[in-house]
Amino acid sequence: MTGTRIATVWALVGVPLAYGVFQTLTKASALFGGS
């Protein structure tokens, strides 16, 4: 597997994963922050 393919796979997996984590942290901070 070449570096380009690895980067492509990481982008496809990492972007939705990072978005999901961001959404979770946003909801958690809203819940626990009380704002």
ChimeraX commands (.cxc) that place a marker at each C-alpha (Angstrom):
marker #1 position 0.00,0.00,0.00 radius 0.5
marker #1 position 1.40,3.37,-0.98 radius 0.5
marker #1 position 1.46,6.48,1.21 radius 0.5
marker #1 position -1.27,8.08,-0.87 radius 0.5
marker #1 position -3.65,5.16,-0.32 radius 0.5
marker #1 position -2.91,5.16,3.41 radius 0.5
marker #1 position -3.64,8.88,3.56 radius 0.5
marker #1 position -6.89,8.38,1.64 radius 0.5
marker #1 position -8.05,5.61,3.97 radius 0.5
marker #1 position -7.15,7.67,7.05 radius 0.5
marker #1 position -9.07,10.64,5.64 radius 0.5
marker #1 position -12.18,8.55,4.93 radius 0.5
marker #1 position -12.09,6.99,8.40 radius 0.5
marker #1 position -10.73,9.91,10.40 radius 0.5
marker #1 position -13.00,12.72,9.22 radius 0.5
marker #1 position -16.34,11.10,10.24 radius 0.5
marker #1 position -14.71,9.81,13.42 radius 0.5
marker #1 position -13.38,13.23,14.38 radius 0.5
marker #1 position -16.75,14.80,13.57 radius 0.5
marker #1 position -18.53,12.28,15.79 radius 0.5
marker #1 position -16.12,12.93,18.66 radius 0.5
marker #1 position -16.56,16.69,18.22 radius 0.5
marker #1 position -20.34,16.36,18.32 radius 0.5
marker #1 position -20.13,14.19,21.45 radius 0.5
marker #1 position -17.84,16.67,23.22 radius 0.5
marker #1 position -20.10,19.56,22.26 radius 0.5
marker #1 position -23.18,17.83,23.68 radius 0.5
marker #1 position -21.28,16.74,26.80 radius 0.5
marker #1 position -19.98,20.25,27.46 radius 0.5
marker #1 position -23.49,21.62,27.01 radius 0.5
marker #1 position -24.88,19.08,29.47 radius 0.5
marker #1 position -22.18,19.38,32.12 radius 0.5
marker #1 position -21.46,23.07,31.54 radius 0.5
marker #1 position -25.11,23.96,32.04 radius 0.5
marker #1 position -25.07,26.52,29.22 radius 0.5
marker link #1:1,2 radius 0.2
marker link #1:2,3 radius 0.2
marker link #1:3,4 radius 0.2
marker link #1:4,5 radius 0.2
marker link #1:5,6 radius 0.2
marker link #1:6,7 radius 0.2
marker link #1:7,8 radius 0.2
marker link #1:8,9 radius 0.2
marker link #1:9,10 radius 0.2
marker link #1:10,11 radius 0.2
marker link #1:11,12 radius 0.2
marker link #1:12,13 radius 0.2
marker link #1:13,14 radius 0.2
marker link #1:14,15 radius 0.2
marker link #1:15,16 radius 0.2
marker link #1:16,17 radius 0.2
marker link #1:17,18 radius 0.2
marker link #1:18,19 radius 0.2
marker link #1:19,20 radius 0.2
marker link #1:20,21 radius 0.2
marker link #1:21,22 radius 0.2
marker link #1:22,23 radius 0.2
marker link #1:23,24 radius 0.2
marker link #1:24,25 radius 0.2
marker link #1:25,26 radius 0.2
marker link #1:26,27 radius 0.2
marker link #1:27,28 radius 0.2
marker link #1:28,29 radius 0.2
marker link #1:29,30 radius 0.2
marker link #1:30,31 radius 0.2
marker link #1:31,32 radius 0.2
marker link #1:32,33 radius 0.2
marker link #1:33,34 radius 0.2
marker link #1:34,35 radius 0.2
view
